[in-house]
Amino acid sequence: MSEHDTPVAIITGASRGLGRALAEGLAGAGWRLVIDARTADALAEARWNLPSGTVAIAGDVTDPAHRAALIAAADDAGRLDLLVNNAGILGPSPQPGVADYPLAALREVYEVNVVAPLALAQLALPALTARAGALVMVTSDAAVEPYPGWGGYGSAKAALEQLTRVLAAELTESGWGGPRVWAVDPGDLRTRMHQEAFPGEDISDRPEPESVVPAFLRLLATRPPSGRIRLAEVFAAEVAR
Ligand SMILES: NC(=O)c1ccc[n+]([C@@H]2O[C@H](COP(=O)([O-])OP(=O)(O)OC[C@H]3O[C@@H](n4cnc5c(N)ncnc54)[C@H](OP(=O)(O)O)[C@@H]3O)[C@@H](O)[C@H]2O)c1
């Protein structure tokens, strides 16, 4: 098989946590990858465990030039089949209540968790449409449940989910038949962000991010209609098969 026959994915925030686990899982399934994170050393360390063709670009998803560089790397690879908008931030830890939420911090949470993924998706859509690929926006149950203390992060994920739903409806209406557009809820995972959400608490009972990789690969293989996807349900359906 030539290099151009293998699918290409951009995964943001792949230096640790869920993004790193998905990158390793997709690489193991034969995908070529473009990955990023802000911290160059941690990204280089993650890149070390991935195949030699992996392109790692250190940068911030809120930076338009960095987003353009990610898309350019996929162009160089000759195709783009999947964008995983995984990079995200929690905001202040411990998380402030809505009544006291510092507005500058809220703007940053929205820039990273809503505006940047939309902007990258806008750049990626022509290539994803050409391949009938998939756009994944990583979301959270905090987008739909009014957990006290989760107003900043949760409302950002809610906005991301609604953008995802409307985009999916617009693509369907336009008759493009193009990419799947999924808001993917991975469930609670033992990561740095999760520890920030529960400062000082023991989170060792939460599953490792690698545990959701089989369900994610199953999602890509089965291509359900665009919409909200809970990886726990994909996993349960797989087990019941
Ligand atoms: N962990 C959970 O329980 C859980 C549950 C539901 C949903 N999620 C979602 O899953 C995704 C991954 O979360 P995680 O728990 O794996 O978090 P994490 O361990 O904190 O990892 C976040 C990744 O994103 C990168 N990142 C953060 N801000 C960035 C920016 N502005 N530009 C580029 N890269 C950036 C980080 O690297 P740098 O800091 O070096 O940039 C890191 O690689 C997030 O969207 C999160 O909301 C997580």
The ligand as an SDF file (V2000), in Angstrom:
LIG
                    3D

 48 52  0  0  0  0  0  0  0  0999 V2000
  -10.4020   13.7130   31.5200 N   0  0  0  0  0  0  0  0  0  0  0  0
  -11.7160   13.6310   31.5660 C   0  0  0  0  0  0  0  0  0  0  0  0
  -12.3060   13.0730   32.5090 O   0  0  0  0  0  0  0  0  0  0  0  0
  -12.5270   14.2160   30.4270 C   0  0  0  0  0  0  0  0  0  0  0  0
  -13.9170   13.9940   30.4520 C   0  0  0  0  0  0  0  0  0  0  0  0
  -14.6800   14.5190   29.4090 C   0  0  0  0  0  0  0  0  0  0  0  0
  -14.0840   15.2330   28.3940 C   0  0  0  0  0  0  0  0  0  0  0  0
  -12.7360   15.4590   28.4060 N   0  0  0  0  0  0  0  0  0  0  0  0
  -12.1380   16.2320   27.3140 C   0  0  0  0  0  0  0  0  0  0  0  0
  -11.1020   15.4670   26.7150 O   0  0  0  0  0  0  0  0  0  0  0  0
  -10.1540   16.3530   26.1090 C   0  0  0  0  0  0  0  0  0  0  0  0
   -8.7610   15.9900   26.6010 C   0  0  0  0  0  0  0  0  0  0  0  0
   -8.7330   16.1630   27.9960 O   0  0  0  0  0  0  0  0  0  0  0  0
   -7.6490   15.4740   28.9500 P   0  0  0  0  0  0  0  0  0  0  0  0
   -8.3810   15.0950   30.1680 O   0  0  0  0  0  0  0  0  0  0  0  0
   -6.8780   14.4780   28.1770 O   0  0  0  0  0  0  0  0  0  0  0  0
   -6.7670   16.7600   29.2920 O   0  0  0  0  0  0  0  0  0  0  0  0
   -5.2030   16.9460   29.5680 P   0  0  0  0  0  0  0  0  0  0  0  0
   -4.6020   15.7070   30.1370 O   0  0  0  0  0  0  0  0  0  0  0  0
   -5.0880   18.2130   30.3200 O   0  0  0  0  0  0  0  0  0  0  0  0
   -4.5830   17.1160   28.1020 O   0  0  0  0  0  0  0  0  0  0  0  0
   -4.9140   18.2540   27.3340 C   0  0  0  0  0  0  0  0  0  0  0  0
   -4.0600   18.2760   26.0790 C   0  0  0  0  0  0  0  0  0  0  0  0
   -4.4050   19.4530   25.3210 O   0  0  0  0  0  0  0  0  0  0  0  0
   -3.2470   20.2760   25.1640 C   0  0  0  0  0  0  0  0  0  0  0  0
   -3.6940   21.6670   25.1240 N   0  0  0  0  0  0  0  0  0  0  0  0
   -4.3390   22.3620   26.0840 C   0  0  0  0  0  0  0  0  0  0  0  0
   -4.5830   23.6120   25.6760 N   0  0  0  0  0  0  0  0  0  0  0  0
   -4.0760   23.7050   24.4160 C   0  0  0  0  0  0  0  0  0  0  0  0
   -4.0100   24.7500   23.4750 C   0  0  0  0  0  0  0  0  0  0  0  0
   -4.5000   25.9820   23.7290 N   0  0  0  0  0  0  0  0  0  0  0  0
   -3.4300   24.5070   22.2660 N   0  0  0  0  0  0  0  0  0  0  0  0
   -2.9170   23.2800   21.9810 C   0  0  0  0  0  0  0  0  0  0  0  0
   -2.9530   22.2570   22.8610 N   0  0  0  0  0  0  0  0  0  0  0  0
   -3.5130   22.4710   24.0580 C   0  0  0  0  0  0  0  0  0  0  0  0
   -2.3460   19.9040   26.3360 C   0  0  0  0  0  0  0  0  0  0  0  0
   -0.9610   20.1940   26.1440 O   0  0  0  0  0  0  0  0  0  0  0  0
   -0.3370   21.6470   26.5620 P   0  0  0  0  0  0  0  0  0  0  0  0
   -0.8660   21.9650   27.9190 O   0  0  0  0  0  0  0  0  0  0  0  0
    1.1330   21.4410   26.4920 O   0  0  0  0  0  0  0  0  0  0  0  0
   -0.8410   22.5610   25.5040 O   0  0  0  0  0  0  0  0  0  0  0  0
   -2.5740   18.3960   26.3840 C   0  0  0  0  0  0  0  0  0  0  0  0
   -1.8350   17.7560   25.3590 O   0  0  0  0  0  0  0  0  0  0  0  0
  -10.5890   17.7670   26.4830 C   0  0  0  0  0  0  0  0  0  0  0  0
  -11.3110   18.3470   25.4290 O   0  0  0  0  0  0  0  0  0  0  0  0
  -11.4960   17.5360   27.6880 C   0  0  0  0  0  0  0  0  0  0  0  0
  -12.4190   18.5760   27.8450 O   0  0  0  0  0  0  0  0  0  0  0  0
  -11.9390   14.9460   29.4020 C   0  0  0  0  0  0  0  0  0  0  0  0
  1  2  1  0
  2  3  2  0
  2  4  1  0
  4  5  1  0
  4 48  2  0
  5  6  2  0
  6  7  1  0
  7  8  2  0
  8  9  1  0
  8 48  1  0
  9 10  1  0
  9 46  1  0
 10 11  1  0
 11 12  1  0
 11 44  1  0
 12 13  1  0
 13 14  1  0
 14 15  2  0
 14 16  1  0
 14 17  1  0
 17 18  1  0
 18 19  2  0
 18 20  1  0
 18 21  1  0
 21 22  1  0
 22 23  1  0
 23 24  1  0
 23 42  1  0
 24 25  1  0
 25 26  1  0
 25 36  1  0
 26 27  1  0
 26 35  1  0
 27 28  2  0
 28 29  1  0
 29 30  1  0
 29 35  2  0
 30 31  1  0
 30 32  2  0
 32 33  1  0
 33 34  2  0
 34 35  1  0
 36 37  1  0
 36 42  1  0
 37 38  1  0
 38 39  2  0
 38 40  1  0
 38 41  1  0
 42 43  1  0
 44 45  1  0
 44 46  1  0
 46 47  1  0
M  CHG  2   8   1  16  -1
M  END
$$$$
